[in-house]
Amino acid sequence: MTIATPFTDSYDKAFLLETMMGPNAMRVAEELASFLPLREGMRVLDLGCGMGISSILLARKFGVTVFAADLWITPTDNFRRFEALGLGERIVPLSVDATRELPFAEGYFDVLFSVDAYHYFGADEAVLPRLLPLVRPGGHVAVAVPGLLRELPGGEVPEELRPFWVPEMNDQFHSLPWWRALWERAAGLRLGPCREMDCLRRAWDDWLESPNPYARQDVPMMQAEGGKYFSLVQLCGQRI
Ligand SMILES: C[S@@+](CC[C@H](N)C(=O)[O-])C[C@H]1O[C@@H](n2cnc3c(N)ncnc32)[C@H](O)[C@@H]1O
């Protein structure tokens, strides 16, 4: 049996190293997308797309139309990148704040997709019921977030992680059972494959090669973590 090389492994590595904002979003997006019935022409909202490498994967590998929406990265910055890749017609760059009302019609998207961003705004039970109406009935929601292998007992941060832990992580970093329980409470969602993602180690190793100063800071954190605490949580569901 021949196993196809992942799209990510044949992609321009130097480009990825310049545009990653955390564990390699193209690799994470590729694994997450493998759980979706993506077809050419579908509309996908890539929420919290950063510099758009998950959007590029979706547009190039599956031929979907991507609405690449982000808070910190300007649409102009992303537009230049997409145009340079010949994807200016396929990916629509937008500025949004997911904590506010989003400028889309109800039922507009076939898929709501998010890599390494949902934990910034979505670790609260009010969020999914607010976002779900943007997806057509029968459409999909697929999210990947960095998280924990298990909840910290009593909220106590392990000694070795303390130098790297910032207070926001208390709200944002959770285990798969925590996230799944949150999504189970969302009316109008049929839960799909929720799991720990296989690409955790490779996506982090890719990121730790990046010259980005945040990646350089993460090197000692990942050495201290030693595979004991962090996870990459996948959440999927379908709008009923
Ligand atoms: C760690 S970066 C990851 C970016 C990209 N998904 C990736 O993996 O390379 C987190 C992203 O979440 C986005 N974000 C955070 N809060 C947001 C919000 N309220 N609305 C939209 N995007 C948000 C930021 O703009 C940022 O680009």
The ligand as an ORCA input file, in Angstrom:
! r2SCAN-3c Opt
* xyz 0 1
  C      -1.687     31.542     18.297
  S      -2.421     32.455     17.009
  C      -2.752     31.168     15.850
  C      -3.026     31.680     14.489
  C      -3.259     30.581     13.428
  N      -4.520     29.938     13.595
  C      -2.133     29.588     13.485
  O      -2.338     28.537     14.110
  O      -1.072     29.883     12.954
  C      -4.030     32.794     17.659
  C      -4.914     33.583     16.719
  O      -6.183     33.742     17.349
  C      -6.710     34.955     16.918
  N      -7.710     35.444     17.867
  C      -7.578     35.602     19.196
  N      -8.707     36.130     19.709
  C      -9.559     36.295     18.663
  C     -10.862     36.822     18.547
  N     -11.538     37.278     19.603
  N     -11.430     36.855     17.323
  C     -10.766     36.395     16.228
  N      -9.522     35.886     16.283
  C      -8.925     35.842     17.489
  C      -5.530     35.901     16.888
  O      -5.768     36.983     16.044
  C      -4.393     34.991     16.436
  O      -4.100     35.132     15.069
*
